[in-house]
Amino acid sequence: MQPFHLHSLLSGTAPADGCDARGVVIGITGNFDEGQLKLLPGYFRSIEQAGGIPLVIPPRGQVSDEVIVQLLERIDGLLFSGGADVNPLWAGEEPLPQLHGINPVRDAFELKLASEAYHRQVPMLGICRGIQVLAMALGGSIHQDLHAALPDTRLVKHSQDAPRGEATHSVTAEQGSVVEQLLGRTFAVNSFHHQAVNEPGPHLRVTARAADGVVEAVESTELKSIVGVQWHPECFALEGDASMMPLFKHLVNEARSFAEARRVHRSIVTLDSHCDTPMWFHHPINLAERCDKVLVDFTKMREGHLDASIMVAYLPQGERTPQALQAATAEAHRLIDDITRRVKAAPGVALATTPDEVLLHKRQGLLSVMPGIENGYALGRDVQNVARFRAKGVVYITLCHNGDNDLCDSARRSKGEHGGLSDLGRRVVAEMNRTGVMVDMSHAAESSFYQAIEASQLPIVCSHASSRALCNHPRNLTDDQLRALAAAGGVAQVTLYHGFLKLDETEAPADIRDAVRHLMHMIDVAGIDHVGIGTDFDGDGGIVGCANASELIQFTRRLLAEGLTHDDLQKVWGGNFLRVMRQVQQQALH
């Protein structure tokens, strides 16, 4: 099998979707020397033996972001090959005398490629120079020369004269690391380098070292599919030595998982039912650009293949004087108007107020934002405010937040003043049914929850709540609540706030694996037709492995590994929530 080349993939002569019947496409960065594209055969032979389709990516120098995005949308995994030193100016350092030849054609392109692949969750393997590219691109640093950097260290010989397929020194892997799982705790490697990773940076951790302490492997601190090794595993396969093949099989398997998840996202509508990004609108934020201040912006949504987000106007519970209630209503209107203004100003994004509009936008290649309200405090004591907010596109109202209000008792900071819903709360529920606004009982006391199910003529939802059986927090739903919600036709959306996933974090903080456990439990109890995902990003949400909207495809990968089917994922990723929304809105039309 011959490797594809980048120009053929972008021109359409190679498979348009990386994962086809023949396997997954692994892009391999090519070396550039004496005006020619070069690549030693060990790289693409190893990928072929691992079951992948190798695609050689020529160095491009400075290229537009669009070229890199197009490339990453067409490959399923990425291998950074070895080669010349990286220009230390990229790390803000001056060159040492021991620096060898640098490759300006490769540097800018590969550093940008690694950064963008990181944001898009593309599985990556870095080899020799490749591990150093990964470290520099993700905030780490490298030693320009080992002898200059570590003059007092008794170094093993890291640049051997032996045949390239000959192992020459040992490496010890960290217990529990990916490298240990693939190759064992201690193993022998070849060695042809004078540079190495110095500090891995915040996104990578050291997972193997040589006997002299030199870094030999790194992997993600965020449960991403990123591994870098300092030695040259591709040389072993050419000598008939399969000892390093697990590294390449791991990359291909991770790429296969990523390709399947991406294919699912392209064929379904994905909805996050709750994010608090408007809480940050008082900062100078442009949602059309990648912004480090927020977890959800339109760039991150595209990177994570998230089609739609319900952005809420959140109001903390305050005083309940007539003046305070009037101010709360005015603030909710201001926030909804601000959401609308920002969406209209952004290219490729549209405001949606119905499920059909979300589906239409998906077909048109547009992102959707739906407005919601978190805390019925925004209604004051005027039931007619429900219709006013619906006229502005609000799709649900969370009846309370932390603390009782005039509508109901809260799960937290409650004095139990109403014993559940107040008379006003019941009238509000009836008006929400009449006007087509979903009743959201996240944050509500159990008494409020059950009384809302009883009072509502239509299914209710919990837009962001996890399982109390797995994490005994009053904000979470008991199994009885989950069953009652399902019996009434409603939906519960697992949330990604660590405090609702795991109470005891003394050993390790909650991560994506805990969120998956919660969702799978909720599926077991309520059924696949009554669950979904509401991240609470930019509120308290965001966990290791799923820290912002760009990483949501990682959740899909793990759900696929749990055995969920395409149809299951269509339901979980918004189908169930939009079904209830459609039912509520259609009833209002009658």
C-alpha positions in Angstrom: 0.0 0.0 0.0 1.4 3.4 -1.0 0.8 6.4 1.3 -1.5 9.2 0.2 -0.2 12.7 -0.1 -1.8 15.8 1.3 -2.6 17.4 -2.1 -4.5 14.3 -3.2 -6.6 14.3 -0.1 -7.5 18.0 -0.3 -8.3 17.7 -4.0 -10.6 14.8 -3.4 -8.7 11.9 -5.0 -8.2 10.3 -1.5 -11.1 9.3 0.7 -13.1 12.4 1.8 -13.9 10.9 5.2 -10.9 9.6 6.9 -12.6 6.5 8.3 -13.8 4.4 5.4 -14.0 0.6 4.7 -10.2 0.4 4.4 -9.3 1.9 7.7 -8.4 5.2 9.3 -6.1 7.8 7.8 -3.0 8.7 9.8 -1.2 11.9 8.7 2.6 11.7 9.0 4.6 14.9 8.9 7.3 14.6 6.2 10.9 15.8 6.6 12.3 18.4 4.3 16.0 18.3 3.2 17.9 19.7 0.2 14.7 21.0 -1.3 13.0 17.6 -1.2 10.2 16.0 0.8 11.6 12.9 2.6 10.3 10.3 4.9 12.0 7.1 6.1 9.8 4.1 5.2 9.6 2.8 8.8 7.0 5.4 9.6 4.4 4.5 7.0 5.3 0.8 7.1 4.6 0.8 10.8 1.2 2.6 10.3 0.3 0.1 7.6 1.2 -2.9 9.8 -1.0 -1.4 12.5 -4.0 -1.2 10.2 -4.0 2.5 9.3 -3.7 4.3 6.0 -0.6 6.5 6.0 -0.8 10.0 4.5 2.4 12.0 4.1 2.0 15.7 5.0 4.6 17.8 3.3 6.0 20.8 5.3 4.2 23.9 4.3 6.0 26.8 6.1 3.5 29.5 7.1 0.0 28.5 6.1 -3.5 29.8 6.8 -5.5 28.4 9.7 -8.1 27.3 7.1 -5.6 24.9 5.4 -4.7 23.3 8.7 -8.4 23.0 9.6 -9.2 21.4 6.3 -6.4 18.9 6.8 -7.4 18.0 10.3 -11.0 17.4 9.2 -9.8 14.8 6.7 -7.4 12.8 8.9 -8.1 10.6 11.9 -4.8 10.6 13.6 -1.4 12.4 13.4 2.2 11.2 13.7 4.9 13.8 14.1 8.1 12.3 12.6 11.8 12.9 13.5 14.2 15.2 11.9 16.1 18.5 12.4 16.2 20.6 15.6 13.4 23.1 16.3 14.4 26.8 16.1 14.7 27.8 19.8 13.3 31.3 19.0 9.8 29.6 19.0 10.3 29.0 22.7 11.8 32.5 23.3 15.3 31.2 23.7 18.6 32.2 22.0 20.4 29.4 20.2 23.3 27.6 21.9 26.5 26.7 20.1 25.6 23.0 20.3 22.3 23.6 18.3 22.3 21.5 15.1 20.5 22.3 11.9 17.0 23.7 12.1 14.2 23.3 9.6 12.3 26.6 9.2 9.9 25.0 6.6 8.7 22.5 9.2 8.7 24.5 12.4 5.9 27.0 12.0 3.6 24.5 10.3 4.1 21.6 12.7 3.8 23.8 15.8 0.5 25.2 14.5 -0.6 21.8 13.4 0.0 20.3 16.8 -1.8 23.1 18.5 -4.9 22.9 16.3 -5.0 19.1 16.5 -4.9 19.4 20.3 -8.0 21.7 20.2 -9.8 19.3 17.9 -8.9 16.2 19.9 -7.1 14.5 17.0 -5.1 11.5 18.4 -1.3 12.3 18.2 2.0 10.4 18.4 5.3 12.3 18.4 8.6 10.5 17.6 12.0 12.1 18.5 11.6 15.6 17.1 7.9 14.9 17.2 7.9 14.7 21.0 9.7 18.0 21.2 7.2 19.6 18.8 4.3 18.4 21.0 6.0 19.8 24.1 6.7 23.2 22.6 3.3 23.5 20.9 1.5 22.7 24.2 3.4 25.0 26.5 6.5 23.0 27.5 10.2 23.4 26.7 13.1 21.4 25.4 16.8 21.1 26.0 18.7 22.4 23.0 21.5 20.0 23.8 21.6 17.5 26.6 25.4 17.9 27.4 25.0 21.7 27.6 21.8 21.5 29.7 22.9 18.7 32.0 26.7 19.1 32.4 26.8 17.5 35.8 24.7 14.5 34.9 26.3 11.2 34.1 24.5 10.7 30.8 24.0 7.5 28.9 24.9 7.7 25.2 21.8 9.1 23.5 23.2 9.3 20.0 24.4 5.9 19.1 26.4 4.6 16.2 24.5 1.3 16.2 22.1 0.2 13.5 18.9 2.1 13.8 16.9 -1.0 14.6 19.2 -2.0 17.5 18.1 -1.3 21.1 20.9 0.5 23.0 19.7 1.6 26.4 16.8 1.0 28.8 13.8 3.1 29.6 11.5 2.9 32.7 7.9 3.8 32.4 5.6 5.3 35.0 3.2 2.8 36.6 -0.2 3.1 35.0 0.9 5.1 32.1 -0.1 4.4 28.5 3.6 3.6 27.7 3.7 1.0 30.5 0.5 -0.6 29.4 1.8 -0.9 25.8 5.4 -1.8 26.3 5.9 -2.8 29.9 7.6 -1.2 32.9 11.2 -1.4 31.7 12.3 -2.0 28.1 15.1 -1.2 25.7 15.1 1.4 23.0 17.3 2.8 20.2 18.6 6.3 20.6 19.6 9.0 18.0 19.1 12.5 19.6 21.0 15.2 21.4 17.9 17.2 22.4 15.1 16.2 24.7 12.0 17.5 26.5 12.9 19.7 29.5 9.5 20.7 30.9 6.4 19.0 29.4 4.1 21.9 30.2 0.6 21.9 31.6 -1.0 19.6 29.1 1.6 16.8 29.1 3.3 14.7 31.8 6.5 12.7 31.8 5.7 9.0 31.7 9.1 7.4 31.0 12.8 8.2 31.6 16.2 6.8 30.7 18.5 5.6 33.4 20.1 9.1 33.6 16.7 10.8 34.1 16.4 12.1 30.5 12.7 12.3 29.4 11.8 9.5 27.1 8.0 9.7 26.9 5.1 12.0 27.6 1.4 11.7 27.5 -1.7 13.9 28.1 -2.6 15.1 31.6 -6.2 15.5 30.4 -7.0 12.0 29.3 -6.5 12.9 25.6 -5.0 10.6 23.0 -1.5 12.2 23.0 1.7 10.2 23.4 5.3 11.3 22.6 8.4 9.2 22.6 12.0 10.2 22.3 13.3 7.1 20.6 12.6 5.8 17.1 10.0 2.9 17.3 9.5 3.0 13.5 13.0 1.6 12.9 12.2 -1.7 14.7 9.5 -2.9 12.3 11.9 -2.7 9.3 14.1 -5.2 11.1 11.2 -7.6 11.6 11.0 -6.6 15.3 7.4 -6.1 16.4 8.2 -5.0 20.0 7.3 -1.4 19.2 4.2 -2.1 17.2 1.8 -1.5 20.2 2.6 2.2 20.0 1.4 2.3 16.4 -1.6 0.1 17.0 -2.5 2.3 19.9 -2.5 5.4 17.6 -4.5 3.6 15.0 -7.1 2.4 17.5 -7.4 5.8 19.1 -7.8 7.3 15.6 -10.5 4.7 14.8 -12.4 5.7 18.0 -12.1 9.4 17.1 -13.2 8.8 13.5 -16.3 6.9 14.6 -17.2 9.6 17.1 -16.7 12.3 14.5 -18.9 10.4 12.0 -21.6 10.2 14.6 -21.5 13.9 15.3 -21.7 14.7 11.6 -24.9 12.7 11.3 -26.8 13.7 14.4 -27.8 17.0 16.1 -25.7 17.5 19.3 -27.2 19.8 21.9 -25.8 20.9 25.3 -28.9 21.8 27.3 -27.2 24.2 29.8 -24.3 26.6 29.7 -23.7 29.8 31.7 -21.5 31.7 29.2 -23.6 34.9 29.5 -22.4 35.1 33.1 -19.1 36.3 31.5 -20.5 38.9 29.2 -19.3 41.7 31.4 -15.8 40.8 30.2 -14.7 41.9 26.7 -15.6 38.6 25.0 -16.1 38.0 21.3 -17.8 34.6 21.0 -16.9 34.4 17.4 -13.2 33.9 18.4 -11.4 31.4 20.6 -11.5 33.0 24.1 -9.6 31.7 27.1 -12.0 33.4 29.5 -14.9 31.1 28.6 -15.5 27.4 28.1 -18.0 27.9 25.3 -17.4 30.0 22.3 -18.3 29.3 18.7 -14.8 28.2 17.8 -14.8 25.6 20.6 -18.3 24.5 19.6 -17.1 23.7 16.1 -13.9 22.0 17.3 -16.0 19.7 19.6 -18.6 19.2 16.9 -21.3 20.7 19.1 -24.3 21.9 17.0 -26.4 23.7 19.6 -26.1 25.2 23.0 -28.8 26.6 25.4 -27.2 29.7 26.9 -29.0 30.8 30.0 -29.6 34.2 31.6 -28.6 33.3 35.1 -29.8 35.3 38.1 -28.4 34.6 41.6 -31.2 34.5 44.2 -31.5 37.9 45.8 -33.9 39.9 47.9 -37.6 39.6 47.1 -38.7 43.1 47.6 -40.8 44.7 44.8 -37.8 46.8 43.8 -35.4 43.7 43.7 -37.9 41.6 41.8 -38.3 44.4 39.2 -34.5 44.7 38.9 -34.2 40.9 38.4 -36.7 40.9 35.6 -35.0 43.8 33.9 -31.6 42.0 34.2 -33.0 38.8 32.7 -34.3 40.9 29.7 -30.9 42.5 29.3 -29.1 39.2 29.3 -31.5 37.6 26.8 -31.1 40.7 24.5 -27.3 40.4 24.9 -27.3 36.7 23.9 -29.4 37.6 20.8 -27.1 40.5 19.9 -24.0 38.5 20.1 -25.4 35.6 18.1 -26.6 37.9 15.3 -23.2 39.5 15.1 -21.3 36.2 14.7 -20.9 34.5 11.3 -22.0 30.9 11.0 -24.3 31.1 14.0 -28.1 31.6 14.3 -30.6 32.0 17.1 -33.0 29.1 17.4 -36.2 29.0 19.4 -37.6 25.6 18.1 -36.3 22.1 17.5 -37.1 22.5 13.8 -34.8 25.6 13.6 -32.0 23.7 15.2 -32.4 20.9 12.6 -32.5 23.5 9.8 -29.4 25.2 11.0 -27.6 21.8 11.1 -28.4 21.2 7.5 -27.2 24.7 6.6 -23.9 24.3 8.4 -24.8 26.8 11.1 -24.4 26.6 14.9 -27.5 27.2 17.0 -27.9 29.1 20.3 -31.2 28.8 22.2 -31.9 31.2 25.1 -33.0 30.0 28.5 -33.4 31.4 32.0 -31.9 30.0 35.2 -34.0 31.0 38.2 -37.6 31.9 38.1 -36.6 34.9 40.3 -36.5 36.6 36.9 -40.4 36.4 36.7 -40.9 38.3 39.8 -44.5 37.8 40.8 -45.9 38.5 37.4 -47.1 35.4 35.6 -47.4 37.3 32.3 -43.6 37.6 32.2 -43.5 33.9 31.1 -45.1 34.9 27.8 -42.9 38.0 27.4 -39.7 35.8 27.8 -41.1 33.2 25.4 -41.6 36.0 22.8 -37.9 36.6 23.1 -37.2 32.9 22.3 -36.7 31.5 25.8 -37.1 27.7 25.6 -37.0 26.8 29.4 -37.0 28.5 32.8 -35.3 26.8 35.7 -37.8 27.5 38.5 -35.2 28.3 41.2 -31.5 28.4 41.9 -29.8 28.1 45.3 -32.3 29.4 47.8 -36.1 29.5 47.9 -37.9 32.1 45.8 -41.5 33.0 45.3 -42.2 30.0 43.1 -40.8 27.0 45.0 -38.3 25.6 47.5 -34.8 25.0 46.5 -32.6 21.9 47.0 -30.0 24.2 48.7 -30.2 27.0 51.2 -33.9 26.2 51.7 -36.1 27.1 54.6 -38.9 24.9 53.2 -41.2 27.9 53.2 -43.6 26.6 50.6 -43.4 22.8 51.2 -42.6 22.5 47.5 -44.4 24.7 44.9 -46.2 27.9 46.0 -49.6 28.8 44.6 -47.7 31.3 42.4 -45.4 28.5 41.3 -48.3 26.3 40.2 -49.8 29.2 38.2 -46.4 29.7 36.6 -46.1 26.0 35.6 -49.6 26.3 34.1 -48.6 29.4 32.1 -45.4 27.7 30.9 -47.5 24.8 29.6 -49.8 27.3 27.9 -47.0 29.3 26.3 -44.6 26.5 25.3 -41.8 27.0 27.8 -40.2 23.9 29.3 -40.4 23.5 33.1 -36.8 22.9 34.4 -36.6 21.5 37.9 -32.8 21.5 38.3 -31.9 23.1 41.6 -35.3 22.3 43.1 -36.1 20.5 46.3 -37.5 17.0 46.0 -40.9 18.3 47.2 -40.9 21.0 44.4 -39.8 18.4 41.8 -42.6 16.0 42.6 -45.2 18.7 42.8 -44.1 20.2 39.5 -44.6 16.8 37.8 -48.0 16.7 39.3 -48.9 20.2 38.4 -47.6 20.2 34.8 -49.7 18.8 32.0 -46.6 18.3 30.0 -43.2 16.5 30.6 -40.7 18.5 32.7 -36.9 18.4 32.4 -33.8 18.7 34.6 -31.4 20.5 32.3 -28.3 19.9 34.4 -28.3 17.3 37.2 -26.5 14.1 38.0 -27.2 10.9 40.0 -27.6 11.0 43.8 -27.0 7.3 44.0 -23.4 7.9 42.8 -22.9 11.3 44.5 -25.1 12.1 47.5 -25.5 15.8 46.8 -29.0 17.4 47.3 -28.7 18.9 43.8 -28.6 15.4 42.2 -31.6 13.2 41.4 -32.4 10.1 43.3 -33.3 7.0 41.4 -36.9 7.4 42.4 -36.8 10.9 40.9 -35.3 9.6 37.7 -38.0 6.9 37.4 -40.8 9.5 38.1 -39.3 11.8 35.5 -39.2 9.0 32.9 -42.8 7.9 33.8 -43.9 11.5 33.1 -42.1 11.6 29.7 -39.4 14.0 30.9 -35.6 14.1 30.5 -32.6 14.4 33.0 -29.4 15.8 31.6 -26.1 14.7 33.3 -23.9 17.7 34.2 -20.1 18.0 34.2 -19.6 19.8 37.6 -17.1 17.9 39.7 -19.0 18.6 42.9 -22.1 16.7 41.5 -20.0 13.8 40.2 -17.8 13.0 43.2 -17.9 14.2 46.8 -14.6 12.8 48.0 -11.8 14.2 45.7 -9.0 13.6 48.2 -7.5 10.9 45.9 -8.3 12.4 42.5 -10.7 15.0 41.2 -13.7 14.0 39.2 -13.1 13.5 35.5 -14.8 12.4 32.3 -14.9 8.8 33.5 -17.1 9.8 36.5 -19.5 11.7 34.2 -19.8 8.6 32.0 -20.6 6.5 35.1 -23.3 8.9 36.1 -24.9 8.9 32.6 -24.8 5.2 32.3 -26.4 4.8 35.7 -29.1 7.3 34.7 -29.7 5.3 31.5 -30.0 2.1 33.6 -32.6 3.7 35.9 -34.6 6.1 33.6 -34.0 4.4 30.2 -32.2 5.6 27.1 -35.2 7.8 26.1 -35.0 10.0 29.2 -31.4 11.2 29.5 -29.1 13.7 27.9 -26.1 16.1 28.5 -26.2 19.6 30.1 -22.6 20.5 30.8 -23.0 23.6 33.0 -19.9 25.0 31.2 -19.0 28.5 32.4 -21.1 27.9 35.5 -19.4 25.3 37.6 -19.0 22.7 34.8 -15.8 21.4 33.2 -13.8 18.4 34.3 -10.6 16.7 33.3 -11.2 15.0 29.9 -14.1 17.3 29.1 -13.1 20.7 30.2 -14.8 22.9 27.5 -16.9 22.7 24.5 -14.0 21.6 22.2 -13.7 18.4 24.2 -17.3 17.2 24.0 -16.4 14.7 21.2 -14.3 12.9 23.9 -17.6 12.2 25.7 -19.0 10.5 22.6 -15.9 8.4 22.2 -16.3 7.0 25.8 -20.0 6.4 25.3 -19.3 4.4 22.1 -16.8 2.4 24.2 -19.6 1.7 26.6 -21.6 0.2 23.8 -24.1 3.0 23.0 -25.3 2.8 19.4 -25.7 5.6 16.8 -29.4 5.7 17.7 -28.6 5.8 21.4 -26.3 8.7 20.9 -28.8 10.6 18.8 -31.2 10.4 21.7 -28.6 11.3 24.4 -27.0 14.1 22.4 -30.2 16.2 22.2 -32.8 14.0 20.6 -34.6 13.3 23.9 -34.5 17.0 25.0 -35.7 18.3 21.7 -38.5 15.7 21.7 -39.8 17.2 25.0 -39.3 20.7 23.7 -41.3 20.0 20.6 -44.1 18.4 22.6 -44.2 21.4 24.9 -44.2 23.9 22.1 -46.7 22.0 19.9 -49.2 21.8 22.9 -48.9 25.6 23.2 -50.1 26.0 19.6 -53.3 24.2 20.4 
